[in-house]
Amino acid sequence: MSEVIAGIEIPGTALAREATDLVRDVADETLFHHSRRVFLWGSLKLAARGLTADPELAYVGGLFHDLGLTDGYATSDRRFELDGAEAARTFLLDHGRSAEEARNVWLAIALHTTPDVPLRLAPEVAVVTLGVETDVLGLDLNEIAGDQRAAVVAAHPRPDFKNRILRAFRDGMAGRPDTTFGTMNADVLAYFDPEFERADFVEMIKGSAWPE
């Protein structure tokens, strides 16, 4: 029997079950529950806006979006968003989804910390950003009914979530600070490390190899 939370059906396919098992194995409780909530919030937000997304693709996008913060998938030289995007793309292709479908989920994860842009792309891309903005920033909560919010949080609790997710961001990016340039991720490192020095875009332009 399919699992339904706040009116949203969790895909019961083999692909979805394997995605759940994979994330369960590598992510802690904070990231796992956050990732499931991202799928649920994003799906609820799409429904409120009269949109739908392929459930499997939305589910993999939500579950894999923070894989780049885990030891098993983090790299040392690229943004954590790209680590999760690459993992999702490979997973979907290995499970028979098309290159275009895998590309949309890649975009959903790669762009989920880039404000506004994903919301102008396919629903399978937008769903992850909608979910992340809801769970991390609390944006547009009025689009989700109170009983739906209660059902999601009952299924996937968020104890001390604000502090825990900030620490997860810090732990996942501290070893690759240069990858936070041009993103909000630099704010996290600056919050935890007073000696963190942001790259300055203006100074990069002024100090470039061009004479003028």
N, C-alpha and C positions, 0 to 999 in steps of 0.2 A: 504494500500500500504506500502511495506517495506521501511524503512529508509536506505538510502545508503550514506555513507560518505567516500570520497576518494576511491571509488570502493569497499569498505567493507560493506556488508549488516549487519545491526543490526538485530539480531534474533527477529522475530515478534511473537514468541510463547508466550503462557500464562506464562510459566516458566520465560522467559526473562522479560516480562512485570512486573511480580511480583518481580523479582530481582531488577529491576530498581526502582520500587516504594519503596521497602524496603530501598535501599541505599539512595534514595532521602529523606526519612523520617528522617534518623539518621545522615547523613553526611552534612557538610556545602558545599558551592559552590566550594571551592577549592578542597576538596577531591572528590566530585562527578565528576567534570569535569576531574580531574586527572585520576580517575578510568576508565572513559569512554575512555580517550585517551590511557590508558594502553592497553585496549582491541584492539583499532584501530591500535596503533603502533605495538603491538605484532602480530596482524593478518597480517599487511603489511610486517613485517620482515619475518614471516613464508613464505608468498607467494614469497618473494624475494629469499628465500633459497629453493624453490621448495617443501615446506611442507604445510600440511593442518592440522587443528585441528577441532574437533567437535565444531560448532559455539556456541551452548548453554554452553558447558563446558568452553570454552575460555571466554565467556561473563561473566559468574558467577565468574570465577577466577579473571578477571580484576576488576569487580565491588566490589567484597568482599575483595580484598587483603589488604585494609587498614581499614576494619571495626574495627579492634582491637584498632584503635586510637580514636574511637568514644565513647562517654559516655555510649551508650546503649550496647556496646559489650566488652568494656575493662574490664579486670580482674586486680587484684592487685599483682598476683604472677607468671605470666608467660609472655613470650614474646608476643608482640602484634601480631606478625605473626600467632601465634598459635590460638589466639582468632578469627581472621578472618577465619583461616582454619577450625576450628571447626564449625563456623557458616555456612560456605559454605557446608561442608560435611552434616550437618543436613538438610539444605535447599534442597540439591539435593536428598537425600534419601527420604525426605518427598514428593518430586515431582516425585518419581518413577524412578529416575536414579539408576543404579546399584552400588553395593558396590565398584567395581573396578573404575568406573567412578568418584564416589565421592572421592575415595582415590587419584586419580590423581589430582583432583582439590585441595584436602587437601595438597598434596605435592607441587603443584604450589605455593600456598600461603605461606605455612610454610617455603619454601626454597627461597622465592623471594629476601631476603637480603643475600643469601649465594652465592657468585660468582661462576660461571662456572658449578657447579653440575647440576642445573636444565636443562641446555642446552644439557646435555647428556641423558636426560630422554625423555619420550613421548612428542609429540608436545603440548598436553594439559597441560603439566607441564612447558615446555619451554616458551610457549607464554606469560605467566605473567612476567617472568624475562626479556624477550626481550622487553616487553612494558615498564616496570619500568626503565630498563637501558636507554631506549630511552628518556622517559619523564623527568626523574630526573637527569640523568648524560649526556644526549646528545650523547650516544655512537652510532657509526656507522650510523649517520644520512644520509650518502651517499647512504645507501640502500633504502631510501625512496625519491621518486622524489619530487622536489620543489613544484609542484602543489598539490601533495598529502599532504605534510606538511601543506601547506596553507589551504587546505580544512578542515583538522582535527582541526587546531587551530581556524578557523573561526567558526566551529560548537561548539568547546569547548575551549574557550579562556583561556589564562594563564597569567592574569595580576599579576605582582609582584610575579610570582609563586615560584621563588627560595627562597625568604624570607618566603612566606606563608607556603610552604611545610616544611621548616625547623622548623617553629614554631609549625606546626601540629605534627611533630615528637616529639618535645620537650614536648608539652602539653600532648601527649599521653603516654610518657614514664617517665616523671619526678617523678611520684608517685611510680614507680617500677624500680629504677635504677639498682638493682642487676640483672634484667633480660637482661640487655644489655651486660653482660659479654660474651666475645668471638665473638661479632658481631660489625659491623660498627656503630651500634646504639650508642655505647659509645662515638663516636666522636661527636655526636649531643649534648649529655648532657655536655660533656667537653667544647664545644663551648659556650653554654649558661651559664654554671655554673662553674666559676673558682675554686670552692671548691669541685667539683665532684672528687671523688677518684676512679680510675679504679681498678678493681681486677687485680692482677698481676699473670699470669699463672706460671711464673717461681717461684715466691715466694710461690705459692700454692703447687708446687711440693716439693720445699725444706722444707716447713713447714708441710708436711703431716704427718700422724700418723706412717708411716713406718720409722724404724730406719735407713735404708739404701736405 
